[in-house]
Amino acid sequence: MQRFDLATIPSTPWRNGGGATRELACWPPGAGMEAFDWRVSVATVVQAGPFSAFPGIDRHIMLLQGGGLHLQARDGSLQHALDELWQPFCFAGELALDCTLAGATSQDFNLMLRRGAWKGGIDIVRGSVQPGVSPAGLCMVLEGTWASEDAQGDAVFKPGQGLWWSASTPHASLAPRGTGTLAWLALNPV
């Protein structure tokens, strides 16, 4: 079980200058873009342009903040406005997509799964969850304060903070203090 804080993760600028990415978790650790089984990141998009192609990858994306994106396949097979907060959208990574910005910038949550190796998705939850019940996964607070009872006592999580895991080892339940919203990813090998 690994804890993370988005605010402390360095961003990696894109080669095309269109944005930057902060990697929250990758399996196996340190795997390059051609070798990962699953990867979770947050991207900040600052200019329109093509999306990178990832053949054999199922991509899930969700708007975190900003004006959002409009995604359009070059072959006309897909058009999608990613303009509502916390509404996951899935598409095939090999699809040649262009994006335009609906505002000045867009911050997006991304899950990439190697097709045929892993399955899962992004769920939005507002009640208690138990990290570690799936073979792999990640949870990140979107709003509110969440707390977990663990061996060291009360662990508190604020927006942009969370946990990820790579083995099925149930952890103490995580629940909102009052109201809250959490991105929840339960990942399973195929």
N, C-alpha and C positions, 0 to 999 in steps of 0.2 A: 504494500500500500504506500503510495507516494503522494505527498501533499504538494500543491503548486499554488502560485500566486501570479496571475497574468501580469501584474504591475512590475514584477521583478524579472520577467523573461525577456531576454534581448530580442529585438526584431532583426530579421534578415531582409535587406532590400531585394526586390526582384531585379533581375538582370535588365528587364525592359523599362525599369523606372516607374512602372504603374502602381507600385504599392510595396508592402512589406508583410512578412509573415512571422508570427511567434508560434513556435511548435510547443504544444502542451505535453504531448506524449507520442511515442513512436515505438512500434514493435516489429522486429527486435530492436532494442536500443541501438542508436547509431546507424541504423540502416539508411542507405541512400534512397533517393526518389525512385529508383528502379527495383529496390530490394525489400521495401517495407511490406509487412502483412496488413497492418493498419496504422493510421496516423491521424492525430487530432491537432488542429491548429486554429489560430485566430488570424485573419488577414485584414489589413487595412488597405482599401482600394482608393487611389487618389486620381486615377485617370482611366478613361475608356481604353479598351483594347481587347485582344484575344485572350481567352482563358488557355492556360497550358493544357495540353492533351495528356491523358494518363490512360493508355490502352490497358484493358483488363482490370480497371479499377471502378468500383461503384462509389460515386461521390454524393455526399449529403452536405447541404449548405443551409445556413440560417442567418438572417439579419440580426445583428446585435445592437447596432446604432447607426445613425446617419440616414441619408436619403434613400439608400438601397440601390439595387442594380436592376437592369433589364438584360436578361440573357436571351440570345437569339442564335440558333444553329445556322451555320452557313448554308446548309442544305434545306433550310426551311422547316425541318421536322420538329423544331421546338422553339417556343417563345414563352418566356416566363418573367413576370415582374416580381422580383424579390424585394418587396416594399413594405411588408408587414413584419413587425418584430416577432421573433421566436416562432416562425412558421417554417419548419423544415421542408426542404425540397430535395429530391433525389434525381440524379441523372447519370448516364454512362460517361465515364471518363474519357473515352475515345472520341466522343462527339466534339466536333470542331465548333466552338462557341465564341461569340464576340459579346462583350458586355459594354453597356453604356451606363453612366452614373445618373441617378435621379436627383442627386444633390452634389455638394462639394466633395464629400468623402462617404465611404461606407465601411463599416466594420462587420465582418462576417465570421461565423463559427463554422468550421469545416471538419467533416469526418470522411476519410478515404479508406475503403476496404478492398483488399485484393479479392476479386471475384473468384468464387470457387474455393477459397481458403477460409474466409471469415464472413459472417453475416451479422447484421445489427442495424441500428439507426439512431436518430436523435429523438428522444421523447422529452416533453415538457411536463414536469411534475410539480405539484404544490403541496404534497404530503410526504410523510415519512418514507424513506428508502433505506436499503441496507447495502452499502458498498461491499463489493467482494463476493456477492452471491453468484455472479456470472464468471466464466473463465477469464474474461478481461473486461475492462470498461473504464468509464470516466464520468465524473459528475462535476459540474461547475455552477456556482451560485450566479443567478441572473439578477435577482432582486431579493431584498430582505436579509435577515441574519439567520444562519442555520447553525445548529449545534449538534455535536456528536459526543456520546459518552464513550471514552476509550480508557485504556489502562492508565494514562496520565491524567485523567479527569476530563473536564469539559473542554472540548476543542471547538472553537467558534470559527465560522467561515462567513465572509462578506462577499459582495459581488466581485467576480473575477477570480475567486479562490475556489479550490476544490481538491479532489482526490482522483488518482488513477491507479489501476491495478492490472496485473498480468497473470494472476493465478486466482482460482476460486477459493478464497479464504474469507469467509464472512466476517465483516467488521461491525462495530457498533452502529446502530441505526443513526441516520442523519435526519433531522427534522427542523422545520422552520420555527423560529420564535415569533409567534403571531402569523402574519402572512408572508409568503415568499414564493419564489419561482426558481426552479433548478433545471439545468440541461442534464439529462440522464442518458447515458450510452451503455447498454448491456451488450457486449460483444461475445459471439460464440463461434468456435471453429466449425467449418462445414463438415 
